[in-house]
Amino acid sequence: LILCAKFRVGHFEGVLNVMNRLLSLIKSKYVFMGEKDFQQYLLVRNILGKKYKINIVGCPIIRDKNKIALSTRNKLLNKTSVKKVSKIAKKLLTLKKNLDLKKLKIPINLLKIKIDFEKKYNIKVDYLEFRDEINLKLNSFNSKYRLFIAYNIKNIRLIDNF
């Protein structure tokens, strides 16, 4: 078990069950899913997309002006938490951008970043990992990858990827 599956046992089985029922009823050629929950999108695409011969299309993450990924959970955040979430998103966007542009010469210590985030923003990070976009294996940076994070801020669980 990796990423959210490790922390939300049974969640994806439930998602696949609901989506299986939906897709068995709705005869569509396309289903559009947001990439904010990239793990969920990949599971539905790889399992149900093939089963029903439906093209599962990933839609880019939409972010607000503060770079926070849009989510209904954001309504649960107070102003202080919104500022913290914005700072975290901006730092991770910059980290990923600099890696993509090969601006960083030193190896990335994600454990240090995780510990720093927990102390600085008073959050609990479930995971902060680079994973391959195709198979979600831990990344060796030889293929397309994403930076995944899940954390709790004031008992609100947020996920994002860059």
C-alpha positions as CSV (number, residue, x, y, z in Angstrom):
1,L,0.0,0.0,0.0
2,I,1.3,3.4,-1.0
3,L,0.3,7.1,-0.8
4,C,-3.4,7.5,0.3
5,A,-4.1,3.8,0.2
6,K,-1.7,3.3,3.1
7,F,-3.6,5.9,5.2
8,R,-7.1,5.4,4.1
9,V,-7.6,1.6,4.1
10,G,-10.6,0.6,2.0
11,H,-11.1,4.0,0.4
12,F,-10.1,3.1,-3.1
13,E,-12.0,-0.1,-3.0
14,G,-15.1,2.0,-2.3
15,V,-14.2,4.5,-5.0
16,L,-13.8,1.7,-7.6
17,N,-17.1,0.1,-6.4
18,V,-19.0,3.3,-6.9
19,M,-17.3,4.2,-10.2
20,N,-17.9,0.6,-11.4
21,R,-21.6,0.9,-10.7
22,L,-21.7,4.3,-12.4
23,L,-19.9,3.2,-15.5
24,S,-22.0,0.1,-15.8
25,L,-25.1,2.4,-16.0
26,I,-23.8,5.2,-18.1
27,K,-22.6,4.2,-21.5
28,S,-20.0,6.9,-22.2
29,K,-17.0,7.1,-24.4
30,Y,-15.2,9.6,-22.0
31,V,-15.0,10.2,-18.3
32,F,-13.2,13.3,-17.1
33,M,-11.5,13.2,-13.7
34,G,-9.4,15.8,-12.0
35,E,-5.7,15.0,-11.4
36,K,-5.7,16.5,-7.9
37,D,-6.3,12.9,-6.6
38,F,-3.9,11.4,-9.1
39,Q,-3.8,8.0,-7.5
40,Q,-7.6,7.7,-7.7
41,Y,-7.6,8.9,-11.4
42,L,-4.9,6.3,-12.3
43,L,-6.8,3.4,-10.6
44,V,-10.1,4.3,-12.3
45,R,-8.3,4.7,-15.7
46,N,-6.2,1.6,-15.4
47,I,-8.9,-0.7,-14.0
48,L,-12.3,0.5,-15.1
49,G,-11.2,2.4,-18.2
50,K,-10.0,-0.9,-19.7
51,K,-13.0,-2.9,-18.3
52,Y,-15.5,-0.6,-20.0
53,K,-13.4,0.5,-22.9
54,I,-13.9,4.1,-21.8
55,N,-11.3,6.9,-22.2
56,I,-10.6,8.2,-18.7
57,V,-9.3,11.7,-19.3
58,G,-7.1,13.4,-16.6
59,C,-7.9,17.1,-16.1
60,P,-5.2,19.4,-14.8
61,I,-5.4,20.7,-11.2
62,I,-7.0,24.1,-10.9
63,R,-5.4,26.4,-8.4
64,D,-6.7,29.6,-6.8
65,K,-4.6,32.8,-6.8
66,N,-2.8,31.6,-3.7
67,K,-1.7,28.4,-5.6
68,I,-4.0,26.2,-3.4
69,A,-5.5,23.3,-5.4
70,L,-9.3,23.8,-5.5
71,S,-11.2,21.4,-3.2
72,T,-14.4,21.5,-1.3
73,R,-12.3,20.9,1.8
74,N,-10.8,24.4,1.5
75,K,-14.1,25.8,2.9
76,L,-13.2,24.1,6.2
77,L,-10.0,26.1,6.5
78,N,-9.7,29.2,8.6
79,K,-7.7,32.2,7.4
80,T,-4.5,31.2,9.2
81,S,-4.7,27.7,7.7
82,V,-5.3,29.1,4.2
83,K,-2.1,31.1,4.5
84,K,-0.2,28.1,5.7
85,V,-1.6,25.9,2.9
86,S,-0.7,28.6,0.3
87,K,2.9,28.7,1.6
88,I,3.2,25.0,1.4
89,A,1.8,24.8,-2.1
90,K,4.1,27.6,-3.3
91,K,7.2,26.0,-1.8
92,L,6.4,22.6,-3.4
93,L,5.6,24.2,-6.7
94,T,8.9,26.0,-6.7
95,L,10.7,22.8,-5.7
96,K,9.1,20.8,-8.5
97,K,9.7,23.6,-11.0
98,N,13.4,23.9,-10.1
99,L,13.8,20.1,-10.3
100,D,12.1,20.1,-13.7
101,L,14.5,22.8,-14.9
102,K,17.5,21.1,-13.3
103,K,18.2,24.2,-11.2
104,L,18.9,22.1,-8.1
105,K,22.3,20.6,-7.9
106,I,22.0,19.0,-4.5
107,P,19.9,15.9,-3.8
108,I,16.5,16.6,-2.3
109,N,16.0,15.5,1.3
110,L,12.2,15.1,1.4
111,L,12.4,13.8,5.0
112,K,14.0,17.1,6.1
113,I,11.3,19.1,4.1
114,K,8.6,17.0,5.7
115,I,9.9,17.6,9.3
116,D,10.4,21.3,8.5
117,F,6.8,21.6,7.3
118,E,5.5,19.8,10.4
119,K,7.4,22.1,12.7
120,K,6.9,25.4,10.8
121,Y,3.2,25.0,9.9
122,N,2.1,22.8,12.8
123,I,0.8,20.0,10.5
124,K,1.1,16.3,10.3
125,V,2.4,15.1,7.0
126,D,1.3,11.6,6.0
127,Y,3.6,11.4,3.0
128,L,5.8,13.6,0.8
129,E,7.1,11.6,-2.1
130,F,8.3,11.7,-5.7
131,R,6.5,9.0,-7.7
132,D,6.5,7.9,-11.3
133,E,3.4,9.2,-13.2
134,I,2.8,5.9,-15.0
135,N,3.0,3.3,-12.2
136,L,3.4,5.4,-9.0
137,K,6.7,3.7,-8.1
138,L,9.1,5.7,-6.1
139,N,10.9,7.8,-8.7
140,S,14.4,7.6,-10.0
141,F,13.9,10.8,-12.1
142,N,14.4,8.9,-15.3
143,S,10.8,9.4,-16.4
144,K,7.9,11.8,-15.8
145,Y,7.2,12.2,-12.1
146,R,5.1,14.0,-9.6
147,L,5.6,15.2,-6.1
148,F,2.8,14.0,-3.9
149,I,1.8,15.3,-0.4
150,A,-1.0,14.5,2.1
151,Y,-1.2,16.3,5.4
152,N,-3.5,17.2,8.2
153,I,-4.0,20.8,9.3
154,K,-6.4,21.4,12.2
155,N,-7.9,17.9,11.6
156,I,-8.5,18.6,7.9
157,R,-6.8,16.2,5.5
158,L,-5.5,17.8,2.3
159,I,-3.8,16.1,-0.7
160,D,-2.0,17.7,-3.6
161,N,0.5,16.8,-6.3
162,F,2.8,18.9,-8.5
